[in-house]
Amino acid sequence: MDKSLENLIYNLKWLRKELNLSKKQMAKSLGIGVGSLNKMENGVYPPRLKANVLLAVWDNFGIYPSVLLEIRIDENNKDALACRP
């Protein structure tokens, strides 16, 4: 699996937990089903969803797509999330 995709999957799971969202809530925010979210969090990522998910994270959480793809967000660098005014 490519590193940017690994980062995206990790960051989506981290974001959901950081915001205390259920899988159902997160899936709704991303415009996908819970089954698709489960698959993504377990490393199975349908490529056709990538652009839609990135845009949904931008729209709903204000996080630049490049941040989701380039770094792994954690407690030490979560200030990278403060992207949109």
GROMACS elastic network, one bead per residue, 0.5 to 0.9 nm:
[ bonds ]
;  ai    aj funct       b0    kb
    1     4     6  0.85804   500
    1     5     6  0.68218   500
    1     6     6  0.67287   500
    1    43     6  0.87739   500
    2     5     6  0.54547   500
    2     6     6  0.63679   500
    2     7     6  0.88333   500
    3     7     6  0.61509   500
    3     8     6  0.85935   500
    3    69     6  0.79909   500
    3    70     6  0.82081   500
    4     7     6  0.50286   500
    4     8     6  0.61545   500
    4     9     6  0.87123   500
    4    68     6  0.79162   500
    4    70     6  0.59529   500
    4    71     6  0.80764   500
    5     9     6  0.62296   500
    5    10     6  0.85414   500
    5    45     6  0.81892   500
    5    50     6  0.85869   500
    5    68     6  0.89182   500
    5    69     6  0.65879   500
    6     9     6  0.52919   500
    6    10     6  0.61522   500
    6    11     6  0.85289   500
    6    43     6  0.77472   500
    6    69     6  0.80535   500
    6    72     6  0.88465   500
    7    10     6  0.50996   500
    7    11     6  0.59189   500
    7    12     6  0.85020   500
    7    68     6  0.64406   500
    7    69     6  0.54499   500
    7    70     6  0.67288   500
    7    71     6  0.62374   500
    7    72     6  0.54796   500
    7    73     6  0.84115   500
    8    11     6  0.51113   500
    8    12     6  0.60881   500
    8    13     6  0.86427   500
    8    50     6  0.88793   500
    8    54     6  0.86427   500
    8    65     6  0.88713   500
    8    67     6  0.87919   500
    8    68     6  0.51535   500
    8    69     6  0.51987   500
    8    70     6  0.82076   500
    8    71     6  0.84743   500
    8    72     6  0.79191   500
    9    12     6  0.53058   500
    9    13     6  0.63944   500
    9    14     6  0.86269   500
    9    40     6  0.62996   500
    9    41     6  0.60237   500
    9    42     6  0.83532   500
    9    43     6  0.69537   500
    9    45     6  0.80551   500
    9    68     6  0.85853   500
    9    69     6  0.89149   500
   10    13     6  0.53677   500
   10    14     6  0.61199   500
   10    15     6  0.85815   500
   10    41     6  0.74109   500
   10    43     6  0.89722   500
   10    68     6  0.87718   500
   10    72     6  0.68196   500
   10    73     6  0.81238   500
   11    15     6  0.58409   500
   11    16     6  0.84244   500
   11    68     6  0.61447   500
   11    69     6  0.83900   500
   11    71     6  0.83595   500
   11    72     6  0.60783   500
   11    73     6  0.59582   500
   11    74     6  0.83807   500
   12    15     6  0.51172   500
   12    16     6  0.61768   500
   12    17     6  0.86919   500
   12    26     6  0.88808   500
   12    40     6  0.87663   500
   12    41     6  0.77505   500
   12    57     6  0.86433   500
   12    68     6  0.79257   500
   13    16     6  0.52217   500
   13    17     6  0.63530   500
   13    18     6  0.85818   500
   13    40     6  0.87854   500
   13    41     6  0.62168   500
   14    17     6  0.52418   500
   14    18     6  0.59507   500
   14    19     6  0.85688   500
   14    72     6  0.89283   500
   14    73     6  0.73298   500
   14    74     6  0.74695   500
   15    19     6  0.60594   500
   15    20     6  0.83633   500
   15    21     6  0.85083   500
   15    73     6  0.82742   500
   16    19     6  0.53792   500
   16    20     6  0.60630   500
   16    21     6  0.52050   500
   16    22     6  0.72210   500
   16    23     6  0.75302   500
   16    25     6  0.87563   500
   16    26     6  0.63225   500
   17    21     6  0.62274   500
   17    22     6  0.80309   500
   18    21     6  0.78484   500
   21    24     6  0.78473   500
   21    25     6  0.57350   500
   21    26     6  0.59594   500
   22    25     6  0.51187   500
   22    26     6  0.61886   500
   22    27     6  0.84563   500
   23    26     6  0.51006   500
   23    27     6  0.59011   500
   23    28     6  0.84424   500
   23    34     6  0.62556   500
   23    37     6  0.71578   500
   23    38     6  0.78396   500
   24    27     6  0.51698   500
   24    28     6  0.61741   500
   24    29     6  0.86708   500
   24    33     6  0.77605   500
   24    34     6  0.57004   500
   24    37     6  0.86650   500
   25    28     6  0.51648   500
   25    29     6  0.62548   500
   25    30     6  0.87264   500
   25    34     6  0.87685   500
   26    29     6  0.50190   500
   26    30     6  0.62249   500
   26    31     6  0.85694   500
   26    32     6  0.86703   500
   26    34     6  0.82388   500
   26    37     6  0.80587   500
   27    30     6  0.50828   500
   27    31     6  0.60414   500
   27    32     6  0.51159   500
   27    33     6  0.55764   500
   27    34     6  0.54371   500
   27    35     6  0.86744   500
   27    36     6  0.79405   500
   27    37     6  0.60340   500
   28    31     6  0.50034   500
   28    32     6  0.61013   500
   28    33     6  0.70448   500
   28    34     6  0.80278   500
   29    32     6  0.78403   500
   29    56     6  0.69233   500
   29    57     6  0.77516   500
   29    60     6  0.66440   500
   30    33     6  0.85678   500
   30    37     6  0.88307   500
   30    52     6  0.78079   500
   30    53     6  0.56754   500
   30    54     6  0.84610   500
   30    55     6  0.84803   500
   30    56     6  0.51459   500
   30    57     6  0.66004   500
   30    60     6  0.80023   500
   31    52     6  0.80766   500
   31    53     6  0.75982   500
   31    56     6  0.71813   500
   32    35     6  0.82645   500
   32    36     6  0.63820   500
   32    37     6  0.70408   500
   32    49     6  0.86576   500
   32    53     6  0.82639   500
   33    36     6  0.52852   500
   33    37     6  0.64554   500
   33    38     6  0.87511   500
   34    38     6  0.60956   500
   34    39     6  0.85936   500
   35    38     6  0.50733   500
   35    39     6  0.62540   500
   35    40     6  0.86427   500
   36    39     6  0.50822   500
   36    40     6  0.61527   500
   36    41     6  0.86316   500
   36    44     6  0.86516   500
   36    45     6  0.81099   500
   36    46     6  0.84557   500
   37    40     6  0.50083   500
   37    41     6  0.60995   500
   37    42     6  0.85329   500
   37    45     6  0.88411   500
   38    41     6  0.51853   500
   38    42     6  0.62455   500
   38    43     6  0.88000   500
   38    44     6  0.85665   500
   39    42     6  0.50951   500
   39    43     6  0.63578   500
   39    44     6  0.50013   500
   39    45     6  0.66180   500
   39    46     6  0.87692   500
   40    43     6  0.51332   500
   40    46     6  0.78780   500
   41    44     6  0.73679   500
   41    45     6  0.83029   500
   42    45     6  0.84321   500
   45    48     6  0.86332   500
   45    49     6  0.76715   500
   45    50     6  0.79740   500
   46    49     6  0.57497   500
   46    50     6  0.73165   500
   47    50     6  0.54477   500
   47    51     6  0.83029   500
   48    51     6  0.70882   500
   48    52     6  0.78493   500
   49    52     6  0.53052   500
   49    53     6  0.59424   500
   49    54     6  0.84993   500
   50    53     6  0.52949   500
   50    54     6  0.61467   500
   50    55     6  0.86617   500
   51    54     6  0.51471   500
   51    55     6  0.61797   500
   51    56     6  0.85550   500
   51    65     6  0.89665   500
   52    55     6  0.52412   500
   52    56     6  0.61099   500
   52    57     6  0.86993   500
   53    57     6  0.61740   500
   53    58     6  0.86065   500
   54    57     6  0.52622   500
   54    58     6  0.63506   500
   54    59     6  0.87107   500
   54    63     6  0.87319   500
   54    64     6  0.80874   500
   54    65     6  0.54592   500
   54    66     6  0.89362   500
   54    68     6  0.78815   500
   55    58     6  0.50345   500
   55    59     6  0.60724   500
   55    60     6  0.85164   500
   55    64     6  0.86654   500
   55    65     6  0.72635   500
   56    60     6  0.58753   500
   56    61     6  0.79746   500
   57    60     6  0.52484   500
   57    61     6  0.53155   500
   57    62     6  0.66083   500
   57    63     6  0.62226   500
   57    64     6  0.79395   500
   57    65     6  0.76569   500
   57    68     6  0.89972   500
   58    61     6  0.55411   500
   58    64     6  0.57943   500
   58    65     6  0.67381   500
   58    84     6  0.86499   500
   59    62     6  0.58498   500
   59    63     6  0.80804   500
   60    63     6  0.83536   500
   61    81     6  0.86816   500
   61    84     6  0.87417   500
   62    81     6  0.77333   500
   62    82     6  0.76903   500
   62    83     6  0.63682   500
   62    84     6  0.52462   500
   62    85     6  0.83150   500
   63    66     6  0.84499   500
   63    67     6  0.69490   500
   63    68     6  0.74822   500
   63    80     6  0.83497   500
   63    81     6  0.56509   500
   63    82     6  0.71514   500
   63    83     6  0.57028   500
   63    84     6  0.68054   500
   64    67     6  0.54225   500
   64    68     6  0.68891   500
   64    81     6  0.79123   500
   64    83     6  0.64352   500
   64    84     6  0.77906   500
   65    68     6  0.52082   500
   65    69     6  0.64016   500
   65    70     6  0.86675   500
   66    69     6  0.51464   500
   66    70     6  0.58423   500
   66    71     6  0.83868   500
   67    70     6  0.53544   500
   67    71     6  0.59856   500
   67    72     6  0.82603   500
   67    73     6  0.83223   500
   67    80     6  0.71615   500
   67    81     6  0.76699   500
   67    83     6  0.89103   500
   68    71     6  0.63366   500
   68    72     6  0.72767   500
   68    73     6  0.78106   500
   69    72     6  0.80056   500
   72    77     6  0.84295   500
   73    76     6  0.78082   500
   73    77     6  0.59641   500
   73    78     6  0.56280   500
   73    79     6  0.88302   500
   73    80     6  0.76023   500
   73    81     6  0.81058   500
   74    77     6  0.56167   500
   74    78     6  0.55493   500
   75    78     6  0.55237   500
   75    79     6  0.85887   500
   76    79     6  0.80514   500
   77    80     6  0.59435   500
   77    81     6  0.82931   500
   78    81     6  0.55695   500
   78    82     6  0.79368   500
   79    82     6  0.56364   500
   79    83     6  0.85187   500
   80    83     6  0.66834   500
   81    84     6  0.83722   500
   82    85     6  0.78383   500
